[in-house]
Amino acid sequence: MFRSHVLICGGTGCTSFKSMDIREEMEKKLKEYDLEQEVKVVTTGCFGLCERGPVMVIYPEGAFYSRVQVDDVDEIVSEHLLKGRVVERLLYHELRDEEGNARSLEDTRFYAKQHRLALRNCGVINPESIDEYIATDGYMALIKALTEMTPQEVIDEISKSGLRGRGGAGFPTGKKWQFAANSVGDQKYACCNADEGDPGAFMDRSIMEGDPHAIIEAMVIAGYAIGASQGYIYVRAEYPIAVERLKIAIGQAREYGLLGNNILGTKFCFDLDIRLGAGAFVCGEETALMVSIEGNRGEPRPRPPFPAVKGLFGKPTILNNVETYANVAQIILKGADWFRSLGTERCPGTKVFALGGKITNTGLVEVPMGTTLREIVEEIGGGVPNHKNFKAAQTGGPSGGCIPASLIDIPIEYETLIEIGSMMGSGGLIVMDEDTCMVDIAKFFMEFVVDESCGKCAPCRIGTKRILQLLEKITEGKATMDDLDLLEELCHHVQESSLCGLGQTAPNPVLSTLRHFRDEYIAHIVDKRCPAGVCKALLTFEINPHFCRGCTLCARNCPAEAISGKPKEPHVIDQSKCVQCGLCMQQCRFHAVVKR
């Protein structure tokens, strides 16, 4: 028995900040202080508070240390683990109230309104230990399904729960499974879409890194339900930690008889393999993903037939994303009614979001469906930093749209987001403040789509490129109002004519910003100015003579030699030479340089 457990985040975010070096140093110091038999060090998955990483939590006290460095380890061991004194300077600030009294981590603003279901084991167990997963009721749902339920009863329970696909479209999971179960085939497949490619999204990656056995258990249950004997997890090769932990988990499951032939002594046989993707965003689309698994270039196929009828290798196939599978075992174990008690009537359960952008608490959050955007941004996220105003939030990545500040109290549900021109997507949530140019944001996502289009259909291949050219024309101040009308018309054509979801949703960021921020487009076109001061071609830097002290710092640092003036006298910027780099504004100590 160990008297203390030191949990160190081993997710990609904290690992990039040397959390494994911290673990190595911790083991070294425990040996030096002769505490090896008393303190256990555990590498876990993501705790969620990525902005505070590297993260370390010590139990039984529950001390949550943030931004830990290798040099801090000796103090943590000598003070906390040896003498029992919490290192206050490293403690997450919300763990002490205004009177200095200890507060539970679950009572902090970041965690208080969360309900971690898909993330339940992330940051709690060692993802490379099947025994720790089993200790948290792991594989109990599989045992229940194989020994107490028929395949149809499993599908009925999933259908009754109202679980909807967490990959974006929100299609009912039970209905998808039923279609595949009803399809006739000598071979069926259960696949997992782990090709998470949205900019700023890392939900699925974190689940795989922190709780890989949850995905394996759910896929075996899915295979049992539809009559499949083989499964594939399609994960992009850019996720090396997730891939490694999945490999370890699959090996352990096979060793324990939870994968392979005659699982748990029954007649059911099911095995899993991993297929690596090369990072093509289009392979997040189900038919393109299956084509890639088959060894071909990832391009979408026309539907129908749908994968549940004719999918991988022409056989009936189901494809769910990582987060969808992460809910399955809990539904089977605790029941559909329990799952429906979370969220809303139309959208039961929870949703994981990768919260990023102009937000204080960057990280991974899981909230019940129906939680308002305001609660996520202001309470869980800690609000917009630097006293800036919230302007908009982008949900759904390149396939989604922008939610303006006027709609911040909207509940997060599939239908409500679609009604305002956005969508749930896989769960990326990018917060923007008053300094964000919405035209530039639309251009950013369109650049991404143009790069990622597979080129199979002309509307996506040519149309998205033309949309991007129009956006570039607008941000350069060269567009007319006719160009704006053409932009909107072209977006609708691409939306209606593209072959797959990538092209069909590609115009969403443009259409949503046109819908909610049309005045910014008009300002770029008519007034030749960028209201947010972002688009370089429309920027003008000037020096206010009333504030300029003639320190010459701006002139000495100007790369274009566009600033002139005598020492101790107001300086002037030659607009014909200025390259709008903004270095003069950064260097000025007297706030004399203004951006117009």
C-alpha positions as CSV (number, residue, x, y, z in Angstrom):
1,M,0.0,0.0,0.0
2,F,1.2,3.5,-0.8
3,R,0.3,6.4,1.4
4,S,0.5,8.9,-1.5
5,H,-0.2,8.8,-5.2
6,V,1.4,11.4,-7.5
7,L,-0.5,11.7,-10.8
8,I,1.3,13.4,-13.6
9,C,-0.4,14.4,-16.8
10,G,0.9,12.3,-19.8
11,G,-1.3,14.0,-22.4
12,T,0.2,15.6,-25.5
13,G,-0.1,19.1,-24.1
14,C,1.7,18.5,-20.8
15,T,4.2,16.1,-22.5
16,S,5.2,18.9,-24.8
17,F,6.1,20.9,-21.7
18,K,8.4,18.2,-20.4
19,S,5.9,16.4,-18.0
20,M,7.8,13.1,-18.6
21,D,11.0,14.8,-17.5
22,I,9.2,15.8,-14.4
23,R,8.1,12.2,-13.8
24,E,11.7,11.0,-14.3
25,E,12.9,13.6,-11.8
26,M,10.1,12.7,-9.3
27,E,11.2,9.1,-9.3
28,K,14.8,10.1,-8.9
29,K,14.0,12.3,-5.9
30,L,11.8,9.7,-4.3
31,K,14.7,7.3,-4.4
32,E,17.0,10.0,-2.9
33,Y,14.6,10.6,0.0
34,D,13.9,6.8,0.4
35,L,10.2,7.2,-0.4
36,E,9.9,4.7,-3.2
37,Q,7.8,2.3,-1.1
38,E,5.5,5.0,0.2
39,V,4.7,7.1,-2.8
40,K,3.5,5.8,-6.2
41,V,4.0,7.9,-9.4
42,V,1.3,7.4,-12.1
43,T,1.2,8.8,-15.6
44,T,-2.4,9.7,-16.4
45,G,-4.4,11.3,-19.3
46,C,-5.5,14.9,-19.6
47,F,-6.9,16.7,-16.5
48,G,-8.5,19.3,-18.8
49,L,-6.8,22.4,-17.6
50,C,-4.3,22.5,-20.4
51,E,-3.5,26.2,-19.9
52,R,-2.1,25.4,-16.5
53,G,0.2,22.5,-17.6
54,P,2.4,20.7,-16.8
55,V,-0.1,19.4,-14.2
56,M,0.5,17.2,-11.1
57,V,-2.0,16.1,-8.6
58,I,-1.1,14.5,-5.3
59,Y,-3.5,12.3,-3.3
60,P,-4.9,11.9,-0.7
61,E,-4.7,15.6,-0.2
62,G,-5.9,16.4,-3.7
63,A,-3.3,19.1,-4.2
64,F,-3.5,20.3,-7.8
65,Y,-0.1,21.7,-8.8
66,S,0.0,23.7,-12.1
67,R,2.8,24.8,-14.3
68,V,5.2,22.5,-12.6
69,Q,8.8,22.6,-13.7
70,V,11.6,20.0,-13.3
71,D,13.3,22.4,-10.8
72,D,10.1,22.3,-8.6
73,V,10.2,18.6,-8.0
74,D,12.7,18.6,-5.1
75,E,10.6,21.1,-3.2
76,I,7.4,19.1,-3.8
77,V,9.1,15.9,-2.5
78,S,10.9,17.4,0.5
79,E,8.0,19.7,1.6
80,H,4.8,17.9,0.6
81,L,5.7,14.2,0.4
82,L,8.2,14.2,3.2
83,K,6.9,16.9,5.6
84,G,3.3,17.0,4.7
85,R,3.3,20.7,3.8
86,V,1.6,21.8,0.6
87,V,3.7,23.9,-1.7
88,E,1.3,26.9,-1.9
89,R,3.1,28.8,-4.7
90,L,2.5,25.9,-7.2
91,L,-1.1,25.2,-6.1
92,Y,-3.9,26.0,-8.6
93,H,-5.1,29.4,-7.3
94,E,-8.8,28.4,-7.0
95,L,-8.0,25.7,-4.5
96,R,-7.9,28.4,-1.8
97,D,-10.9,30.6,-1.1
98,E,-10.7,34.3,-0.1
99,E,-10.1,33.3,3.5
100,G,-7.4,30.9,2.5
101,N,-9.3,27.8,3.3
102,A,-8.9,24.6,1.2
103,R,-11.4,24.0,-1.6
104,S,-12.1,20.8,-3.5
105,L,-11.0,20.7,-7.1
106,E,-14.6,19.8,-8.1
107,D,-15.7,23.1,-6.6
108,T,-13.5,25.3,-8.7
109,R,-15.1,27.4,-11.5
110,F,-13.5,25.2,-14.2
111,Y,-14.8,21.9,-12.9
112,A,-18.0,22.9,-11.0
113,K,-20.4,22.8,-14.0
114,Q,-18.7,20.0,-15.8
115,H,-20.0,16.4,-15.9
116,R,-17.2,14.1,-17.0
117,L,-18.7,11.1,-18.6
118,A,-16.6,10.5,-21.8
119,L,-13.6,11.9,-19.8
120,R,-14.5,10.1,-16.6
121,N,-11.1,8.2,-16.4
122,C,-8.9,10.9,-18.0
123,G,-6.6,12.2,-15.3
124,V,-7.8,9.5,-12.9
125,I,-6.2,6.2,-14.1
126,N,-3.0,5.0,-15.7
127,P,-4.1,4.5,-19.4
128,E,-1.5,1.9,-19.9
129,S,-2.9,-0.4,-17.2
130,I,-5.9,-2.6,-17.9
131,D,-6.1,-3.4,-14.2
132,E,-6.8,0.2,-13.3
133,Y,-9.5,0.4,-16.0
134,I,-11.1,-2.8,-14.6
135,A,-11.0,-1.3,-11.1
136,T,-13.2,1.6,-12.3
137,D,-15.9,-0.9,-13.6
138,G,-14.1,-1.4,-16.9
139,Y,-15.4,-4.2,-19.1
140,M,-18.3,-4.7,-16.8
141,A,-20.6,-3.4,-19.5
142,L,-19.1,-5.9,-22.0
143,I,-19.7,-8.7,-19.5
144,K,-23.3,-7.6,-19.1
145,A,-23.9,-7.3,-22.8
146,L,-22.5,-10.7,-23.6
147,T,-24.0,-12.7,-20.7
148,E,-27.3,-10.9,-20.0
149,M,-28.4,-9.2,-23.3
150,T,-29.1,-10.2,-26.8
151,P,-27.6,-8.1,-29.7
152,Q,-31.0,-6.5,-30.3
153,E,-31.4,-5.6,-26.6
154,V,-28.0,-3.8,-26.8
155,I,-29.2,-1.8,-29.8
156,D,-32.5,-1.1,-28.1
157,E,-30.7,0.3,-25.0
158,I,-28.5,2.5,-27.1
159,S,-31.6,3.7,-29.1
160,K,-33.6,4.4,-26.0
161,S,-30.7,6.4,-24.5
162,G,-30.9,8.9,-27.4
163,L,-27.1,8.9,-27.9
164,R,-26.3,10.8,-31.0
165,G,-23.1,10.8,-33.0
166,R,-20.5,13.1,-31.4
167,G,-18.6,13.5,-34.6
168,G,-20.7,16.4,-35.9
169,A,-23.9,15.5,-37.6
170,G,-25.6,14.1,-34.5
171,F,-27.1,11.0,-36.2
172,P,-28.8,8.6,-33.7
173,T,-26.3,5.9,-32.8
174,G,-28.9,3.3,-32.2
175,K,-30.5,3.8,-35.6
176,K,-27.1,3.5,-37.3
177,W,-26.4,0.2,-35.4
178,Q,-29.9,-1.1,-36.3
179,F,-29.4,-0.5,-40.0
180,A,-26.1,-2.5,-39.9
181,A,-27.7,-5.2,-37.9
182,N,-30.5,-5.6,-40.4
183,S,-28.1,-5.7,-43.4
184,V,-27.2,-9.1,-44.7
185,G,-23.5,-9.9,-45.1
186,D,-21.0,-12.8,-44.5
187,Q,-18.7,-10.2,-42.8
188,K,-19.5,-7.0,-41.0
189,Y,-17.2,-4.3,-39.5
190,A,-17.2,-1.9,-36.6
191,C,-15.0,1.1,-37.1
192,C,-13.8,4.0,-35.1
193,N,-13.2,7.4,-36.6
194,A,-10.2,8.9,-34.7
195,D,-9.1,11.1,-37.5
196,E,-9.7,14.3,-35.6
197,G,-8.5,17.1,-38.0
198,D,-10.4,20.3,-37.0
199,P,-8.0,23.2,-36.1
200,G,-8.0,23.5,-32.4
201,A,-9.7,20.2,-31.7
202,F,-8.1,17.6,-29.4
203,M,-11.1,15.9,-27.7
204,D,-10.7,12.4,-29.3
205,R,-7.0,12.5,-29.0
206,S,-7.2,13.1,-25.2
207,I,-9.7,10.3,-24.7
208,M,-7.5,7.9,-26.6
209,E,-4.5,9.0,-24.6
210,G,-6.3,8.9,-21.2
211,D,-8.8,6.0,-21.5
212,P,-8.1,3.8,-24.5
213,H,-9.8,0.7,-23.0
214,A,-13.2,2.6,-23.0
215,I,-13.0,2.7,-26.8
216,I,-12.0,-0.9,-27.1
217,E,-14.8,-2.1,-24.8
218,A,-17.4,0.0,-26.7
219,M,-16.3,-1.3,-30.1
220,V,-16.5,-5.0,-28.9
221,I,-20.1,-4.2,-27.7
222,A,-20.9,-2.6,-31.0
223,G,-19.5,-5.6,-32.9
224,Y,-21.6,-7.9,-30.8
225,A,-24.7,-5.8,-31.4
226,I,-24.4,-5.7,-35.2
227,G,-22.8,-9.1,-35.7
228,A,-19.3,-7.9,-36.7
229,S,-16.2,-9.9,-36.1
230,Q,-13.5,-7.3,-37.0
231,G,-13.0,-3.7,-36.0
232,Y,-10.6,-0.9,-37.1
233,I,-9.6,2.2,-35.3
234,Y,-8.6,4.8,-37.9
235,V,-6.3,7.3,-36.2
236,R,-4.0,9.9,-37.7
237,A,-0.3,9.2,-37.4
238,E,0.3,12.6,-35.9
239,Y,-1.0,11.3,-32.6
240,P,1.9,9.1,-31.5
241,I,1.0,9.0,-27.8
242,A,-2.6,7.9,-28.6
243,V,-1.4,5.3,-31.1
244,E,1.0,3.8,-28.7
245,R,-1.5,3.6,-25.8
246,L,-4.1,2.1,-28.1
247,K,-1.6,-0.6,-29.2
248,I,-0.8,-1.3,-25.5
249,A,-4.5,-1.5,-24.6
250,I,-5.3,-3.8,-27.5
251,G,-2.5,-6.1,-26.5
252,Q,-3.7,-6.2,-22.9
253,A,-7.3,-6.9,-24.0
254,R,-6.2,-9.8,-26.1
255,E,-4.1,-11.2,-23.2
256,Y,-7.1,-11.0,-20.9
257,G,-9.4,-12.7,-23.4
258,L,-11.4,-9.6,-24.1
259,L,-10.5,-9.5,-27.8
260,G,-10.1,-12.5,-30.1
261,N,-11.9,-15.8,-30.2
262,N,-14.7,-16.8,-27.8
263,I,-14.6,-13.7,-25.7
264,L,-15.3,-14.3,-22.0
265,G,-16.0,-17.9,-22.8
266,T,-18.9,-17.1,-25.2
267,K,-19.2,-18.0,-28.9
268,F,-18.6,-14.3,-29.8
269,C,-15.4,-13.5,-31.7
270,F,-14.1,-10.0,-32.3
271,D,-10.7,-8.5,-32.9
272,L,-9.4,-5.0,-33.4
273,D,-6.6,-3.4,-35.5
274,I,-5.3,0.1,-35.9
275,R,-5.0,1.8,-39.3
276,L,-2.9,5.0,-39.5
277,G,-4.1,8.0,-41.5
278,A,-1.7,10.5,-43.1
279,G,-3.4,13.6,-41.8
280,A,-5.9,14.2,-44.7
281,F,-8.9,16.2,-43.3
282,V,-11.2,14.6,-45.9
283,C,-10.6,11.2,-44.3
284,G,-12.8,12.3,-41.4
285,E,-15.7,11.8,-43.8
286,E,-16.9,8.2,-43.4
287,T,-16.7,6.9,-46.9
288,A,-13.3,8.5,-47.5
289,L,-12.0,7.0,-44.3
290,M,-13.1,3.5,-45.4
291,V,-11.5,3.9,-48.8
292,S,-8.3,4.8,-46.9
293,I,-8.5,1.8,-44.7
294,E,-8.8,-0.3,-47.8
295,G,-5.4,1.1,-48.9
296,N,-6.6,3.6,-51.5
297,R,-6.3,7.3,-51.8
298,G,-8.8,8.8,-49.3
299,E,-11.7,10.2,-51.5
300,P,-15.4,10.1,-50.7
301,R,-17.9,7.9,-52.4
302,P,-21.4,8.9,-53.4
303,R,-24.2,7.8,-51.0
304,P,-26.4,5.8,-51.1
305,P,-25.5,3.0,-50.6
306,F,-24.7,4.0,-47.0
307,P,-21.9,2.3,-45.1
308,A,-24.4,0.4,-42.9
309,V,-25.4,-1.5,-46.1
310,K,-22.2,-1.3,-48.2
311,G,-19.2,0.1,-46.4
312,L,-15.7,-1.2,-45.7
313,F,-14.6,-3.7,-48.4
314,G,-18.2,-3.6,-49.6
315,K,-19.6,-5.1,-46.4
316,P,-22.1,-3.7,-43.8
317,T,-20.1,-1.3,-41.6
318,I,-20.8,1.1,-38.7
319,L,-18.5,4.1,-38.1
320,N,-18.7,6.1,-34.9
321,N,-16.2,8.6,-33.5
322,V,-14.1,8.3,-30.4
323,E,-16.4,10.3,-28.1
324,T,-19.5,8.5,-29.2
325,Y,-17.9,5.2,-28.3
326,A,-16.7,6.6,-24.9
327,N,-20.4,6.9,-23.9
328,V,-21.5,3.3,-24.8
329,A,-20.2,1.3,-21.9
330,Q,-21.7,3.6,-19.3
331,I,-25.1,3.5,-21.1
332,I,-25.1,-0.4,-21.1
333,L,-23.9,-0.5,-17.4
334,K,-26.1,2.3,-15.9
335,G,-29.1,2.2,-18.3
336,A,-30.6,4.5,-20.9
337,D,-32.7,6.3,-18.4
338,W,-29.6,7.4,-16.5
339,F,-28.1,8.7,-19.7
340,R,-31.3,10.6,-20.6
341,S,-31.3,12.3,-17.2
342,L,-28.3,14.3,-18.5
343,G,-28.6,16.9,-21.1
344,T,-31.9,17.8,-22.8
345,E,-34.8,15.9,-24.3
346,R,-33.6,16.4,-27.9
347,C,-29.9,15.9,-27.0
348,P,-29.3,13.6,-24.0
349,G,-25.9,13.2,-22.4
350,T,-22.8,15.4,-22.4
351,K,-20.5,17.0,-25.0
352,V,-16.7,17.4,-24.8
353,F,-15.3,20.7,-26.1
354,A,-11.7,21.7,-26.8
355,L,-11.9,25.3,-25.5
356,G,-9.3,27.6,-27.1
357,G,-8.6,31.0,-28.6
358,K,-9.0,34.2,-26.5
359,I,-10.0,32.4,-23.3
360,T,-8.4,32.3,-19.9
361,N,-8.8,28.5,-19.2
362,T,-7.7,26.8,-22.4
363,G,-8.4,23.1,-22.2
364,L,-10.8,20.3,-22.4
365,V,-14.3,20.6,-20.9
366,E,-17.3,18.3,-20.8
367,V,-20.7,19.7,-20.1
368,P,-24.3,18.5,-20.2
369,M,-26.1,19.2,-23.5
370,G,-28.1,22.4,-23.2
371,T,-25.4,24.2,-21.2
372,T,-25.3,27.8,-22.5
373,L,-22.3,29.3,-24.3
374,R,-22.1,31.9,-21.6
375,E,-21.6,29.3,-18.9
376,I,-18.8,27.7,-21.0
377,V,-17.0,30.9,-21.8
378,E,-17.5,33.0,-18.7
379,E,-17.7,30.4,-15.9
380,I,-15.8,27.4,-17.0
381,G,-13.5,29.2,-19.3
382,G,-12.8,32.1,-17.0
383,G,-13.8,34.7,-19.5
384,V,-11.9,36.6,-22.1
385,P,-8.4,37.7,-20.8
386,N,-6.9,41.2,-20.7
387,H,-10.3,42.9,-20.1
388,K,-11.3,42.4,-23.7
389,N,-15.0,41.9,-24.8
390,F,-16.3,38.6,-26.0
391,K,-17.1,38.9,-29.7
392,A,-17.9,35.5,-31.1
393,A,-17.2,31.7,-30.7
394,Q,-16.5,29.4,-33.6
395,T,-18.0,25.9,-33.2
396,G,-17.5,23.0,-35.5
397,G,-14.2,24.1,-37.0
398,P,-14.0,24.6,-40.8
399,S,-17.5,22.9,-41.0
400,G,-19.1,25.2,-38.4
401,G,-19.9,28.8,-38.0
402,C,-19.6,31.8,-35.7
403,I,-21.9,32.5,-32.7
404,P,-22.0,36.2,-32.0
405,A,-22.0,37.8,-28.6
406,S,-25.7,38.6,-28.9
407,L,-26.4,34.9,-28.9
408,I,-24.1,34.0,-26.0
409,D,-27.0,32.7,-23.9
410,I,-28.0,30.1,-26.5
411,P,-28.1,26.5,-25.2
412,I,-25.6,24.2,-26.9
413,E,-27.6,21.6,-28.8
414,Y,-27.4,20.2,-32.4
415,E,-30.6,21.9,-33.6
416,T,-30.1,25.2,-31.9
417,L,-26.6,25.6,-33.4
418,I,-27.9,24.7,-36.9
419,E,-30.7,27.3,-36.6
420,I,-28.2,30.1,-36.1
421,G,-25.9,29.0,-38.9
422,S,-23.4,27.0,-36.9
423,M,-23.1,23.3,-36.0
424,M,-21.8,21.2,-33.2
425,G,-19.0,19.6,-35.2
426,S,-16.6,17.3,-33.3
427,G,-16.3,19.8,-30.5
428,G,-13.8,22.5,-31.2
429,L,-14.8,25.8,-29.6
430,I,-12.7,28.8,-30.5
431,V,-13.4,32.0,-28.6
432,M,-12.7,35.4,-30.2
433,D,-12.5,38.8,-28.7
434,E,-13.0,42.4,-30.0
435,D,-9.6,42.3,-31.7
436,T,-10.7,39.5,-34.1
437,C,-11.5,40.3,-37.7
438,M,-14.4,38.1,-38.7
439,V,-13.6,38.3,-42.4
440,D,-10.0,37.2,-41.6
441,I,-11.4,34.3,-39.6
442,A,-13.6,33.2,-42.6
443,K,-10.5,33.4,-44.8
444,F,-8.4,31.4,-42.3
445,F,-10.9,28.5,-42.4
446,M,-11.3,28.7,-46.2
447,E,-7.5,28.5,-46.6
448,F,-7.7,25.3,-44.5
449,V,-10.5,23.8,-46.6
450,V,-8.8,24.6,-49.9
451,D,-5.6,22.8,-48.7
452,E,-7.6,19.8,-47.5
453,S,-10.0,19.4,-50.4
454,C,-9.4,16.0,-52.1
455,G,-10.3,17.5,-55.5
456,K,-12.6,14.8,-56.5
457,C,-15.6,17.0,-57.2
458,A,-15.5,20.4,-59.1
459,P,-17.7,22.4,-56.7
460,C,-15.3,21.8,-53.8
461,R,-12.1,21.8,-55.8
462,I,-12.9,25.0,-57.8
463,G,-15.6,26.6,-55.7
464,T,-13.7,26.8,-52.4
465,K,-10.7,28.2,-54.2
466,R,-12.8,30.9,-55.8
467,I,-14.4,31.7,-52.4
468,L,-10.9,32.2,-51.0
469,Q,-9.9,34.5,-53.8
470,L,-12.9,36.7,-53.1
471,L,-12.2,36.8,-49.4
472,E,-8.6,37.8,-50.1
473,K,-9.8,40.5,-52.4
474,I,-12.0,41.8,-49.6
475,T,-9.3,41.8,-47.0
476,E,-7.0,43.6,-49.4
477,G,-9.6,46.4,-49.9
478,K,-10.0,45.7,-53.6
479,A,-13.5,44.2,-53.6
480,T,-16.8,45.8,-54.6
481,M,-20.3,45.1,-53.3
482,D,-20.9,43.0,-56.4
483,D,-18.1,40.8,-55.2
484,L,-19.9,40.4,-51.9
485,D,-23.1,39.3,-53.7
486,L,-21.0,36.8,-55.8
487,L,-19.4,35.5,-52.6
488,E,-22.7,34.7,-51.0
489,E,-24.1,33.1,-54.2
490,L,-21.1,31.0,-54.7
491,C,-21.2,29.7,-51.1
492,H,-24.7,28.4,-51.6
493,H,-23.7,26.7,-54.9
494,V,-20.8,24.9,-53.2
495,Q,-23.0,23.9,-50.3
496,E,-25.6,22.4,-52.5
497,S,-23.4,20.7,-55.1
498,S,-20.4,19.2,-53.3
499,L,-20.0,15.4,-53.1
500,C,-19.3,15.0,-49.4
501,G,-19.6,16.8,-46.1
502,L,-16.3,18.6,-46.4
503,G,-17.5,20.6,-49.4
504,Q,-21.1,20.8,-48.3
505,T,-20.1,22.5,-45.0
506,A,-17.0,24.4,-46.2
507,P,-18.9,27.7,-46.8
508,N,-20.4,27.7,-43.3
509,P,-17.8,30.0,-41.7
510,V,-18.3,32.5,-44.5
511,L,-22.1,32.3,-44.5
512,S,-22.3,32.6,-40.7
513,T,-20.0,35.6,-40.6
514,L,-22.0,37.2,-43.4
515,R,-25.1,36.6,-41.4
516,H,-23.9,38.0,-38.1
517,F,-21.1,40.4,-39.1
518,R,-22.0,41.7,-42.5
519,D,-21.1,45.2,-41.4
520,E,-17.5,44.1,-41.2
521,Y,-17.5,42.9,-44.8
522,I,-19.1,46.2,-45.8
523,A,-16.4,48.2,-43.9
524,H,-13.7,46.4,-45.7
525,I,-15.3,47.0,-49.1
526,V,-16.8,50.5,-48.8
527,D,-14.7,52.2,-46.1
528,K,-11.5,50.4,-47.0
529,R,-10.8,49.7,-43.4
530,C,-10.7,46.7,-41.0
531,P,-12.7,47.5,-37.9
532,A,-10.6,45.1,-35.8
533,G,-7.3,46.4,-37.2
534,V,-6.1,43.0,-38.4
535,C,-6.0,43.1,-42.2
536,K,-2.6,44.6,-43.1
537,A,-3.6,46.0,-46.5
538,L,-6.2,48.2,-44.8
539,L,-4.1,49.3,-41.8
540,T,-2.5,52.7,-41.2
541,F,-0.1,53.4,-38.4
542,E,0.3,57.0,-37.3
543,I,2.2,58.8,-34.6
544,N,0.3,61.1,-32.3
545,P,2.5,64.2,-31.9
546,H,1.0,65.0,-28.5
547,F,2.3,61.8,-27.1
548,C,5.5,61.3,-29.0
549,R,8.7,62.2,-27.0
550,G,11.1,61.8,-29.8
551,C,12.9,58.9,-28.2
552,T,13.7,57.5,-31.7
553,L,13.1,53.9,-30.6
554,C,10.4,53.4,-33.3
555,A,12.7,54.8,-36.0
556,R,15.6,52.7,-35.0
557,N,13.5,49.5,-35.1
558,C,11.5,50.2,-38.3
559,P,12.6,47.5,-40.9
560,A,11.4,49.7,-43.8
561,E,13.1,53.0,-42.5
562,A,9.7,54.6,-42.9
563,I,9.9,56.7,-39.7
564,S,11.8,60.0,-39.5
565,G,12.2,62.8,-37.0
566,K,14.8,64.5,-34.8
567,P,15.5,63.3,-31.2
568,K,13.2,64.8,-28.7
569,E,10.8,65.9,-31.4
570,P,7.6,64.2,-32.7
571,H,8.3,61.6,-35.4
572,V,6.4,60.9,-38.7
573,I,5.6,57.7,-40.6
574,D,6.0,57.8,-44.3
575,Q,2.9,55.8,-45.5
576,S,4.4,55.1,-48.9
577,K,7.2,53.1,-47.2
578,C,5.3,51.6,-44.2
579,V,4.8,47.8,-44.5
580,Q,2.3,47.7,-41.6
581,C,4.4,45.3,-39.5
582,G,3.3,47.0,-36.3
583,L,6.8,47.0,-34.8
584,C,6.7,50.7,-34.1
585,M,3.6,50.2,-31.9
586,Q,5.2,47.4,-30.0
587,Q,8.4,49.4,-29.3
588,C,6.7,52.7,-28.4
589,R,6.7,53.3,-24.6
590,F,4.5,56.3,-24.7
591,H,1.5,54.9,-26.6
592,A,2.1,57.5,-29.3
593,V,1.7,55.0,-32.2
594,V,-2.0,54.4,-33.1
595,K,-3.5,51.9,-35.5
596,R,-6.3,53.1,-37.8
